[in-house]
Amino acid sequence: MTYILTLNCGSSSIKAALFTMPQEHELANLHVSDIGLKHGTWAWQCNGIATHGHEAFPTYEHGLRYVMRTFLRDPRSPLQRDNALRAVAHRVVHGGSHYVDSVRITPTVLAGIRANTKLAPLHTPPNLKGIRVAHRYFPDIPHVAVFDTGFHKSIPDYAAIYPLPHALSKRLLIRRYGFHGISYRYVMSEAARMMRRPVKALRLIACHLGSGCSVCAIAGGKSVDTSMGFTPAEGLMMRTRSGDIDPGILLHLQMAHGFTPDRLNRLLNHQSGFLGVSGGAATMPEVLRRMVDGDPRATLAFEMFCYRVEKYIGAYVATLGGIDGLIFTAGIGENQPEIRAQIVKWCRGFGLTIDGAKNCRTRGTAAAIHARGSQAAILVIPTNEGVMMARDASALV
């Protein structure tokens, strides 16, 4: 038995987990959030015992050091008792045009990741900090990069290339990269297991609905299209991101109203989505609570979100030539039956029907929620990016 530590560094949070391999049993996990704010939070689960609390993490490095010290020094941590750690797997959001498969991190690979910073300026710096700090604590074991964009390299050029001057796109590496690829790989394999069919025989549409949201069309185990594009800002309406809008709006705001690039970035990525439309509700549970209280803007945010998911599902049903399974995953997809019910209701033209009772009692657990007679399976599958990262690292080392 060996251990693999996985490290998932977001813009203001860190998720880490320790797995036994090849059993794929999660022994411990730690989630540090609200880094850089006055009061950060942490949640530590080890050997079935969960604890949580508040602690200030003024910088990202403070949060990373807290994660490493907890796994190394907490009396309950398996690493205190058994020095069987064989690798650290790092989620790297952007692999650019070079990295598709997971790879051991060398100085050359590290330089390549660093060169992709311009393609993911919000995500790559935390990824690099996680690699640097983890190397400091574990200098003598392999470190592995697992790329979120890698799954989408199979998207054909006619779906990946933007209608800009081709020489410009090629020179500046502008194309649809897609994201949430590690999550899609996991739920795809779980869907095949639940449906008892080989993944290569399935046409799947997966909806990763969380703080960031995307939809992916999967045929024969490969991504053929996805809603996020050159950046994670394209596609669905999200927690604070606008998703698809007319690019002419940005030109209008810039030319007629003096919006600077920084102000446009704040508008699109931090002030829009549920938050902007509802007037202050930054999470879907808060949107739903306000709906119950009769807030018309919350109702509008709910309907806009469901409608845009349904539009992408419809487009991808056409892309795939039919559908065998519809998957809901991530925080909203796994835990909000109201969202699932509304989306499937609007997808009734595709022969999808939901079992209301099964849907209502499914929160955070894997389940089939389609009704008898539905022309495709409807599945709720909690995502597990950590186990996919651990699998890749274990295979490499």
NUVEXMAR-980030 format. One line per field, with one value per residue (C-alpha): residue in one letter; x, y, z. Coordinates in Angstrom, 2 decimals. Layout:
# residues N
resn <- (A;...)
xx <- (X;...)
yy <- (Y;...)
zz <- (Z;...)
END
This chain:
# residues 397
resn <- (M;T;Y;I;L;T;L;N;C;G;S;S;S;I;K;A;A;L;F;T;M;P;Q;E;H;E;L;A;N;L;H;V;S;D;I;G;L;K;H;G;T;W;A;W;Q;C;N;G;I;A;T;H;G;H;E;A;F;P;T;Y;E;H;G;L;R;Y;V;M;R;T;F;L;R;D;P;R;S;P;L;Q;R;D;N;A;L;R;A;V;A;H;R;V;V;H;G;G;S;H;Y;V;D;S;V;R;I;T;P;T;V;L;A;G;I;R;A;N;T;K;L;A;P;L;H;T;P;P;N;L;K;G;I;R;V;A;H;R;Y;F;P;D;I;P;H;V;A;V;F;D;T;G;F;H;K;S;I;P;D;Y;A;A;I;Y;P;L;P;H;A;L;S;K;R;L;L;I;R;R;Y;G;F;H;G;I;S;Y;R;Y;V;M;S;E;A;A;R;M;M;R;R;P;V;K;A;L;R;L;I;A;C;H;L;G;S;G;C;S;V;C;A;I;A;G;G;K;S;V;D;T;S;M;G;F;T;P;A;E;G;L;M;M;R;T;R;S;G;D;I;D;P;G;I;L;L;H;L;Q;M;A;H;G;F;T;P;D;R;L;N;R;L;L;N;H;Q;S;G;F;L;G;V;S;G;G;A;A;T;M;P;E;V;L;R;R;M;V;D;G;D;P;R;A;T;L;A;F;E;M;F;C;Y;R;V;E;K;Y;I;G;A;Y;V;A;T;L;G;G;I;D;G;L;I;F;T;A;G;I;G;E;N;Q;P;E;I;R;A;Q;I;V;K;W;C;R;G;F;G;L;T;I;D;G;A;K;N;C;R;T;R;G;T;A;A;A;I;H;A;R;G;S;Q;A;A;I;L;V;I;P;T;N;E;G;V;M;M;A;R;D;A;S;A;L;V)
xx <- (0.00;1.28;0.00;-0.64;-1.23;-3.37;-3.26;-5.92;-5.05;-7.80;-7.65;-8.56;-8.82;-6.81;-8.16;-5.82;-6.45;-4.47;-5.31;-4.17;-3.30;-4.30;-7.30;-8.25;-9.37;-9.38;-7.79;-7.81;-8.75;-8.26;-10.00;-8.62;-10.73;-11.06;-7.33;-6.43;-9.54;-9.63;-11.05;-10.12;-11.67;-10.39;-12.07;-10.01;-11.31;-9.14;-9.99;-13.69;-13.36;-14.16;-13.04;-13.23;-12.35;-11.22;-7.71;-6.26;-4.41;-3.10;-1.28;-1.51;1.81;0.35;-2.48;-0.13;2.16;-0.88;-1.92;1.55;2.05;-1.36;-0.65;2.86;2.32;-1.28;-1.25;-4.13;-2.47;-1.37;1.87;2.72;2.69;3.80;6.28;4.70;4.07;5.05;3.94;2.19;-0.35;-1.08;-4.12;-2.89;-5.73;-4.08;-1.84;-1.74;-0.92;1.79;0.44;-2.41;-1.55;-0.46;3.31;6.02;7.10;10.63;12.28;11.27;7.64;7.60;8.86;6.11;3.42;4.84;4.73;0.97;0.34;-0.88;-3.57;-4.89;-3.70;-6.12;-5.39;-1.79;-0.06;-1.78;-0.94;2.73;2.78;1.35;4.06;6.82;5.74;5.00;8.47;9.93;8.18;8.56;11.78;12.66;9.46;7.95;5.49;2.93;0.95;-2.61;-4.08;-7.69;-7.54;-6.08;-9.42;-10.61;-7.72;-9.94;-12.35;-12.21;-10.87;-14.25;-15.51;-12.28;-11.19;-12.72;-13.74;-10.87;-8.07;-6.37;-2.82;-3.73;-5.32;-2.34;0.25;-1.51;-2.68;-6.34;-8.66;-11.22;-9.24;-12.11;-11.89;-13.22;-11.60;-10.48;-14.04;-15.45;-13.07;-14.26;-18.03;-17.78;-16.22;-18.72;-21.64;-20.42;-20.17;-23.67;-25.17;-23.24;-22.08;-18.61;-17.75;-16.77;-20.38;-21.93;-23.03;-23.02;-23.72;-22.17;-23.18;-20.54;-22.55;-20.76;-19.22;-17.82;-20.17;-19.72;-21.32;-19.42;-20.46;-18.71;-18.74;-16.91;-15.00;-13.75;-14.72;-16.18;-17.27;-17.53;-19.03;-15.94;-13.49;-10.27;-10.92;-13.35;-15.49;-17.27;-20.44;-22.93;-23.97;-22.08;-21.81;-20.17;-19.22;-21.44;-20.82;-21.85;-22.63;-22.52;-18.88;-20.25;-21.41;-17.78;-16.84;-19.82;-18.85;-15.26;-15.84;-19.02;-18.64;-14.89;-14.62;-10.98;-9.78;-9.53;-13.08;-14.35;-12.56;-14.22;-17.59;-17.40;-15.71;-16.67;-19.88;-22.11;-23.79;-26.16;-24.70;-25.31;-28.71;-30.19;-28.77;-26.64;-27.29;-23.90;-24.88;-27.70;-29.08;-29.42;-31.08;-33.58;-34.29;-35.02;-37.28;-39.38;-39.72;-41.05;-37.97;-38.47;-34.77;-33.89;-36.54;-35.02;-31.51;-32.87;-34.70;-31.78;-29.40;-31.63;-32.46;-28.82;-27.97;-30.90;-29.70;-26.28;-27.82;-29.97;-26.97;-24.98;-27.83;-27.60;-23.79;-23.90;-26.82;-28.71;-27.97;-27.58;-27.00;-27.28;-25.00;-25.31;-22.24;-20.46;-22.05;-25.24;-25.60;-25.22;-27.26;-30.02;-32.94;-34.90;-32.27;-32.19;-35.98;-36.29;-33.52;-34.96;-38.47;-37.23;-35.45;-38.65;-38.45;-35.42;-37.36;-35.87;-38.14;-37.22;-38.55;-39.63;-39.32;-35.87;-34.72;-35.92;-34.21;-30.88;-28.38;-24.66;-24.94;-24.71;-28.12;-30.13;-33.06;-34.73;-38.29;-39.35;-39.72;-37.07;-35.16;-31.85;-30.46;-30.31;-27.57;-26.35;-22.66;-20.58;-17.33;-13.97;-11.10;-8.75;-9.10;-8.47;-5.31;-4.22;-4.81;-2.69;0.12;0.11;0.31;3.27;5.38)
yy <- (0.00;3.46;7.00;9.73;13.30;15.44;19.24;21.36;25.06;27.52;31.29;31.65;28.09;24.87;21.32;18.48;14.78;11.65;8.42;4.84;3.25;1.09;0.83;4.47;4.93;8.53;8.59;12.31;15.61;19.26;22.29;25.76;28.65;32.44;32.95;36.62;37.60;38.64;35.31;32.16;28.76;25.21;21.80;18.68;15.14;12.20;8.59;9.43;12.32;15.82;19.09;22.66;26.15;29.65;30.91;33.85;32.97;36.39;35.00;31.93;30.71;30.78;28.55;26.11;25.86;25.16;22.32;20.75;21.00;19.46;16.40;16.03;16.89;16.25;13.21;11.62;11.99;8.68;10.38;10.63;6.85;5.60;7.17;5.63;8.78;8.04;11.14;14.49;15.13;18.76;19.99;22.41;24.29;25.14;22.84;25.22;23.76;21.38;19.32;16.86;13.83;13.99;14.26;14.17;17.70;18.50;21.93;21.87;21.05;23.73;26.29;25.22;25.66;29.06;30.07;29.38;31.99;34.47;31.98;31.52;34.49;33.80;30.07;29.35;31.43;29.47;26.21;27.22;28.26;24.88;23.06;25.21;24.85;21.11;20.58;22.29;19.90;16.79;17.29;13.62;12.21;12.66;15.47;15.05;17.67;16.72;19.16;20.33;21.23;17.90;16.08;18.61;18.22;15.82;18.63;18.95;22.15;23.20;23.39;24.65;27.43;30.90;32.83;35.32;35.83;32.45;33.79;35.83;32.85;30.64;33.20;34.06;30.47;31.53;28.52;26.68;24.97;23.96;23.31;20.95;18.14;16.13;16.19;15.12;12.18;10.95;11.32;9.82;6.63;6.49;6.93;3.97;1.89;2.89;2.24;-1.06;-0.11;0.52;4.22;3.96;3.08;6.08;9.56;11.65;15.26;16.24;19.40;20.55;23.11;24.75;28.17;27.72;26.01;24.24;21.58;18.95;16.71;13.32;10.67;7.37;8.56;11.76;15.40;16.69;20.12;22.10;25.43;27.02;28.26;30.25;31.17;29.86;32.98;31.62;29.58;29.32;31.99;31.25;32.38;35.71;35.27;36.40;33.57;34.21;37.82;39.87;41.03;44.30;45.08;45.19;47.53;49.74;49.90;50.68;53.22;54.94;54.70;54.62;51.15;50.14;46.54;46.09;47.31;45.03;42.09;42.84;43.19;39.93;37.71;39.09;41.18;39.27;35.85;34.98;37.82;40.51;39.43;38.72;41.83;40.16;36.41;34.88;31.22;29.14;28.19;31.92;32.48;29.71;31.14;34.55;32.94;31.38;34.86;36.16;38.07;38.59;39.14;35.84;34.15;35.75;34.52;30.98;30.93;32.45;29.86;26.88;28.19;28.61;25.08;23.75;25.62;23.97;20.55;21.04;22.06;19.05;16.61;17.81;17.55;13.96;12.86;11.75;11.10;8.04;9.82;13.27;13.84;16.45;17.03;19.61;21.64;22.80;19.74;17.34;19.20;21.28;19.13;22.28;23.14;19.61;19.45;22.76;21.96;18.52;19.99;22.37;19.44;17.40;17.77;15.45;12.61;13.19;12.67;12.84;10.86;13.61;11.52;10.19;13.66;15.29;12.79;12.87;15.35;14.74;11.04;9.08;8.08;7.51;9.95;9.35;8.12;4.91;5.61;8.33;8.02;8.56;8.01;11.03;10.62;12.56;11.79;13.55;14.48;13.37;15.16;13.96;10.28;10.95;12.86;10.02;7.45;9.41;9.95;6.32;5.18;7.47;6.64)
zz <- (0.00;-0.91;-0.37;-2.94;-1.76;-4.08;-4.10;-5.78;-5.53;-6.44;-6.48;-2.78;-1.49;-1.25;-1.28;-0.35;0.13;0.96;-0.88;-0.51;-3.82;-5.56;-3.21;-3.93;-0.33;0.88;4.34;4.99;3.40;4.26;2.80;3.48;2.19;2.25;1.88;2.02;3.98;7.62;8.80;6.88;7.47;7.50;7.54;8.35;8.06;9.01;9.87;9.90;12.37;11.11;12.70;11.48;12.58;11.70;11.16;9.31;6.10;5.02;1.97;-0.20;1.18;4.71;3.55;1.83;4.85;7.04;4.69;4.65;8.41;9.08;6.95;8.39;12.06;13.05;15.38;13.43;10.03;8.46;7.43;11.14;11.44;8.04;5.65;2.56;0.53;-3.07;-4.99;-4.84;-7.61;-8.51;-10.39;-13.05;-14.69;-18.00;-20.03;-22.98;-26.38;-25.11;-22.20;-22.62;-20.50;-16.88;-16.51;-13.86;-13.02;-14.14;-14.49;-18.17;-17.35;-14.66;-17.16;-19.59;-16.93;-16.05;-19.73;-19.72;-17.04;-19.67;-20.70;-17.13;-15.05;-12.18;-11.89;-12.87;-10.13;-7.30;-9.12;-9.29;-5.64;-4.65;-6.63;-5.15;-1.51;-1.83;-3.34;-0.30;2.10;-0.09;-2.09;-2.58;-4.08;-7.57;-8.21;-11.00;-12.93;-13.92;-16.44;-16.45;-20.12;-21.28;-21.64;-24.21;-26.66;-28.62;-29.57;-33.39;-34.89;-36.26;-32.66;-31.08;-33.44;-33.09;-36.23;-35.93;-38.45;-38.44;-38.30;-35.21;-33.45;-34.23;-33.13;-29.86;-29.14;-29.12;-29.25;-27.13;-24.35;-22.03;-18.31;-15.61;-17.59;-14.55;-13.23;-16.59;-16.81;-13.41;-13.90;-17.38;-16.01;-13.13;-15.54;-17.60;-14.42;-13.26;-16.70;-17.06;-20.53;-21.95;-22.01;-25.68;-26.52;-24.75;-25.79;-22.62;-21.70;-18.37;-16.50;-14.00;-12.02;-9.11;-8.51;-12.01;-14.45;-17.76;-19.96;-21.94;-24.83;-24.62;-27.34;-27.02;-23.96;-25.61;-25.29;-28.54;-27.31;-24.08;-23.07;-21.49;-24.07;-24.23;-20.59;-17.94;-18.53;-21.63;-21.56;-18.73;-16.29;-13.06;-9.46;-10.27;-13.96;-16.81;-19.24;-22.85;-23.72;-26.92;-27.27;-28.61;-25.07;-23.95;-26.81;-25.94;-22.26;-23.16;-25.92;-24.73;-20.96;-20.36;-18.82;-18.39;-18.89;-15.12;-14.64;-17.41;-15.76;-12.42;-14.13;-16.08;-13.49;-10.09;-10.32;-12.74;-12.73;-9.87;-7.83;-10.42;-11.67;-8.23;-6.64;-3.99;-3.83;-4.69;-4.22;-5.64;-2.18;-1.44;-4.83;-4.02;-0.53;-2.03;-4.65;-1.89;-0.37;-3.69;-4.87;-8.63;-9.33;-7.66;-9.79;-12.88;-11.92;-11.40;-14.74;-16.65;-15.26;-16.04;-19.50;-20.46;-19.28;-21.29;-24.41;-24.21;-23.61;-26.71;-28.78;-27.61;-28.26;-31.86;-31.81;-30.53;-32.70;-29.58;-25.95;-23.73;-20.43;-18.82;-15.80;-13.05;-10.88;-8.65;-5.85;-7.57;-9.78;-6.87;-4.23;-5.83;-7.01;-7.95;-10.56;-11.98;-12.16;-14.02;-16.51;-17.33;-17.58;-20.26;-21.97;-22.35;-26.12;-26.03;-24.39;-20.93;-17.94;-14.28;-11.34;-8.94;-5.78;-6.65;-7.61;-4.38;-2.11;-3.96;-2.51;-2.63;-3.47;-6.69;-8.05;-11.21;-11.12;-14.50;-14.69;-16.34;-20.04;-20.17;-23.45;-21.64;-18.17;-15.85;-13.27;-10.26;-9.71;-7.03;-8.69;-7.31;-8.99;-6.25;-7.06;-10.76;-9.85;-7.56;-10.33;-12.79;-10.29;-9.23;-12.85;-13.53;-10.48)
END
